Amino acid sequence: MKRITQCAFAILICAMCFVYYACHPTYLPKQDSKYQQFLRYIHYAYLKIKRDPFCNLHVPLSKMPIDVVIPVIEKDAETLVLTIDSVRGNILQPISNIYLIAPESIILRKIAQEKNCVFVLEDTVLPTFSNNTNRKGWIKQQYLKLNADKVGTCEHFLIIDADTILIRPQIFVTENKEVLNILHDYWLDRKQMVKIALGFDKFHNVDFTSHHMLICKTKLKALKQHLQNLHGLPWQDALDTLNIPEGGFSEYELYGNFVAQCFENEIELVLGSNVLFPRNGLSSISYAREYLSCKYKSMTMHSFLTIEGMTGQ
């Protein structure tokens, strides 16, 4: 009996060590192997079992004020309204202001006025590049998010995509911890981009591209300083000269990996629990939101997602 107890104890210790290993940074592999996927599964399983103190029916209010920043263009005007309402309805901590960063638009200015948001022209937020190139599309949105510390008065701000809706009550920062949501998706090319940009050897085997992220201005400043020190260029030029393919660039991965390793004790990793929802299903959004909130924390409606495309019809 004693031998059985000793064996069981040894197995338990080994299992705990393996879970610890799976939940901490490891060397980035050349390819996403089955072993890496298994480690990721263990990490997700651990987070699923672990109670999320930042999102549940009894989550306490946080007194820490935050700003909310939403980069947006006109094609997302319809979902933007839902995003703003979801932010005000589900974030259980003071929101100082909601900033809409956008190109000049009568439609978006009207939404900002009706929803009591602050409209900010995107050109006043976009960093200046040494080669004076005009950034467009996906890349422009990501540089805007990385430079969004220019707006707002709070130390912390939540960046959220204009096609993402929060569907459960939650908080993002307390006096001791800042939340980093992670998803089940995983893109090795984005990790490789971060490796080149940050010069790190080890990475969390998870994906930080959760369609929204709590950002601390002090930590964002530290990230920019790190990029400048490593590459000998202003942070935006340092990233620009890496010639990163558009699909491999991720501002969320860049910030998430940096703070998760450099400020480990101040960060809490939690499951993002995001679900994709077809854009042309907006007419049923109220029913869907209530149903999906039992399992998910947010839903994202990309402009290219349709009911037909998601069902294969």
C-alpha positions in Angstrom: 0.0 0.0 0.0 2.9 2.3 0.9 4.5 1.7 -2.5 1.2 2.5 -4.3 0.9 5.7 -2.4 4.5 6.7 -3.3 3.9 5.9 -7.0 0.7 7.9 -7.0 2.4 10.8 -5.3 5.3 10.7 -7.8 2.9 10.6 -10.7 1.0 13.6 -9.2 4.3 15.6 -8.9 5.3 14.8 -12.4 1.9 15.8 -13.7 2.1 19.1 -11.8 5.6 19.8 -13.2 4.4 19.0 -16.8 1.4 21.4 -16.4 3.8 24.1 -15.1 6.1 23.5 -18.1 3.1 23.7 -20.5 1.9 27.0 -19.0 5.3 28.8 -19.2 7.4 30.2 -22.1 9.3 27.6 -24.1 11.6 27.8 -27.1 9.8 28.7 -30.3 9.8 25.6 -32.6 10.4 25.7 -36.4 6.9 24.3 -36.9 3.8 23.8 -34.9 4.1 20.1 -34.1 1.6 17.8 -32.5 3.7 18.0 -29.3 3.3 21.8 -29.3 -0.4 21.4 -29.9 -0.6 19.0 -26.9 1.2 21.5 -24.7 -1.3 24.2 -25.8 -4.2 21.9 -25.0 -2.8 21.3 -21.5 -2.5 25.1 -21.0 -6.0 25.8 -22.2 -7.4 22.9 -20.0 -5.6 24.3 -17.0 -7.1 27.8 -17.6 -10.5 26.3 -18.2 -10.4 24.5 -14.8 -9.0 27.5 -13.0 -11.6 30.0 -11.9 -11.6 33.2 -13.9 -11.8 36.0 -11.3 -12.3 38.7 -13.9 -15.4 37.3 -15.7 -18.3 35.6 -14.0 -21.7 36.3 -12.6 -20.3 37.4 -9.2 -17.2 39.3 -10.4 -16.6 42.3 -8.1 -16.5 45.8 -9.4 -13.1 47.3 -10.1 -12.4 50.9 -9.0 -9.6 51.2 -11.5 -10.7 53.7 -14.3 -9.9 52.9 -17.9 -10.4 54.5 -21.3 -11.7 52.5 -24.3 -10.2 53.0 -27.8 -11.9 51.7 -30.9 -10.2 52.1 -34.3 -12.9 52.0 -36.9 -13.8 52.7 -40.5 -17.2 53.2 -42.1 -17.7 49.6 -43.2 -17.9 48.6 -39.5 -20.4 51.4 -38.5 -23.2 49.0 -38.0 -21.3 46.7 -35.6 -19.6 49.7 -33.9 -22.9 50.7 -32.3 -23.2 47.3 -30.8 -19.5 47.4 -29.6 -20.0 50.6 -27.8 -23.2 49.4 -26.1 -21.5 46.2 -25.1 -18.6 48.0 -23.6 -20.8 50.2 -21.5 -23.1 47.3 -20.5 -20.5 44.7 -19.6 -17.3 46.4 -18.3 -17.7 46.5 -14.5 -15.3 49.3 -13.8 -15.3 53.1 -14.5 -14.9 54.1 -18.1 -13.6 57.7 -18.4 -14.1 58.0 -22.2 -14.6 56.0 -25.3 -12.5 57.2 -28.2 -13.3 56.4 -31.8 -10.1 56.6 -34.0 -11.2 57.0 -37.6 -10.7 58.7 -40.9 -12.9 61.7 -41.5 -16.5 60.5 -41.7 -19.9 62.1 -41.3 -21.4 58.8 -40.3 -18.8 57.9 -37.7 -18.9 61.5 -36.2 -22.7 61.1 -35.9 -22.3 57.8 -34.1 -19.7 59.4 -31.8 -22.1 62.2 -30.9 -25.1 60.0 -30.4 -23.2 57.5 -28.2 -21.3 60.2 -26.3 -17.9 59.2 -27.6 -14.8 61.2 -28.5 -14.1 61.3 -32.2 -10.3 61.3 -33.0 -8.9 61.7 -36.5 -6.6 58.7 -37.2 -3.9 60.8 -38.8 -3.3 62.6 -35.5 -2.6 59.2 -33.8 -0.6 57.4 -36.5 3.1 57.5 -35.8 5.4 59.3 -38.2 7.7 57.1 -40.3 11.2 58.2 -41.4 10.4 57.3 -45.1 7.0 59.2 -44.9 5.2 56.2 -46.3 1.4 56.4 -45.9 0.2 53.3 -44.2 -3.1 51.7 -45.2 -5.5 48.9 -44.3 -4.7 46.2 -41.7 -1.1 47.5 -41.0 -2.4 51.0 -40.4 -4.9 49.8 -37.9 -2.2 48.0 -36.0 0.1 50.9 -35.8 -2.8 53.1 -34.6 -3.4 50.7 -31.8 0.3 50.6 -30.8 0.3 54.4 -30.7 -3.1 54.8 -29.0 -1.4 55.9 -25.8 -1.6 59.4 -27.3 -5.2 59.6 -26.5 -7.1 59.3 -23.2 -6.2 60.3 -19.7 -6.1 56.9 -17.9 -3.1 54.8 -17.3 -4.9 51.8 -18.8 -7.0 51.7 -21.9 -8.9 48.8 -23.6 -8.3 48.5 -27.3 -11.3 46.7 -28.9 -12.0 46.0 -32.6 -15.1 47.7 -34.0 -16.6 44.3 -35.0 -16.2 42.7 -31.5 -18.9 42.6 -28.9 -18.5 41.8 -25.2 -21.4 39.5 -24.1 -20.5 38.8 -20.5 -19.8 41.1 -17.5 -16.1 41.4 -16.9 -13.3 43.6 -15.6 -9.8 44.1 -17.2 -7.6 45.5 -14.4 -7.5 45.6 -10.7 -5.0 47.2 -8.3 -2.8 44.1 -8.6 -3.4 42.4 -11.9 -4.0 43.2 -15.6 -5.9 40.7 -17.8 -4.5 39.2 -20.9 -7.1 37.2 -22.8 -5.9 34.3 -25.0 -7.6 32.3 -27.7 -7.4 28.7 -29.0 -6.2 30.0 -32.4 -2.5 29.8 -33.0 -0.4 31.4 -35.8 3.3 30.4 -35.8 4.2 33.1 -38.3 3.0 35.8 -35.9 5.2 34.3 -33.2 8.2 34.3 -35.6 7.5 38.0 -36.2 7.5 38.7 -32.5 10.8 36.8 -32.1 12.4 39.0 -34.7 10.9 42.2 -33.3 11.6 41.5 -29.6 14.6 39.3 -29.8 13.1 36.8 -27.4 14.0 33.1 -27.5 11.1 31.7 -25.4 7.3 32.3 -25.9 4.0 31.4 -24.3 2.6 28.6 -26.5 -0.8 30.5 -26.8 -2.3 33.2 -29.0 -2.9 36.7 -27.8 -4.9 37.9 -30.8 -8.2 38.1 -28.9 -9.7 41.0 -30.8 -9.4 43.2 -27.7 -6.6 43.9 -25.2 -6.1 45.9 -22.0 -3.0 48.1 -22.4 -1.0 49.8 -19.8 0.7 53.0 -21.0 3.8 52.5 -18.9 4.2 48.9 -20.2 3.6 50.1 -23.8 6.3 52.8 -23.3 8.6 50.0 -22.1 7.9 48.0 -25.2 8.6 50.9 -27.5 11.9 51.6 -25.6 12.8 47.9 -25.9 12.3 48.0 -29.7 14.3 51.2 -30.0 17.2 49.8 -27.9 17.3 46.5 -29.8 17.1 47.9 -33.3 18.6 51.3 -32.9 15.6 53.0 -34.5 12.4 54.6 -33.3 9.9 51.8 -32.5 7.7 52.4 -35.6 10.7 52.4 -37.9 12.2 49.4 -36.2 9.0 47.4 -37.0 8.7 48.9 -40.4 12.2 47.9 -41.5 11.6 44.2 -40.6 9.5 43.8 -43.7 6.9 41.7 -42.0 4.2 40.3 -44.3 0.8 41.8 -43.5 -0.6 38.5 -42.3 2.3 37.9 -40.0 2.0 41.3 -38.2 0.0 41.3 -34.9 0.0 44.2 -32.4 -1.8 42.0 -29.9 0.9 39.3 -30.1 3.7 41.9 -29.9 2.3 43.6 -26.7 1.0 40.4 -25.2 4.3 38.4 -25.4 6.3 41.4 -24.2 4.3 42.1 -21.0 3.6 38.4 -20.3 7.4 37.9 -19.9 8.7 41.2 -18.7 5.9 41.9 -16.3 4.9 38.3 -15.4 3.8 39.1 -11.8 1.5 41.9 -12.9 -0.3 39.9 -15.6 -3.1 37.3 -15.4 -3.6 35.0 -18.4 -7.3 34.0 -18.9 -9.3 32.3 -21.7 -10.7 34.9 -24.1 -13.6 32.6 -25.1 -14.4 34.4 -28.3 -16.8 33.1 -31.0 -17.1 34.2 -34.6 -20.6 35.3 -35.7 -21.8 36.0 -39.3 -22.1 39.7 -40.2 -25.4 39.1 -42.1 -26.9 37.6 -39.0 -27.2 40.9 -37.2 -31.0 40.6 -37.2 -30.8 37.8 -34.7 -28.0 39.3 -32.6 -30.1 39.7 -29.4 -31.1 36.0 -29.3 -27.6 34.9 -30.3 -25.9 37.0 -27.7 -28.0 35.7 -24.9 -27.5 32.1 -26.0 -23.7 32.4 -26.6 -23.0 34.3 -23.4 -23.4 31.0 -21.5 -20.1 29.8 -23.0 -18.3 32.8 -24.5 -17.1 36.2 -23.3 -17.2 38.0 -26.6 -18.2 37.6 -30.3 -16.6 38.9 -33.4 -18.4 39.7 -36.7 -15.8 40.1 -39.4 -17.1 41.8 -42.5 -16.2 38.8 -44.6 -18.1 36.3 -42.4 -21.5 35.3 -43.7 -24.0 32.7 -42.7 -23.6 30.9 -46.0 -19.8 30.9 -45.7 -19.8 29.6 -42.2 -22.3 26.8 -42.9 -20.9 25.9 -46.3 -24.2 26.6 -48.1 
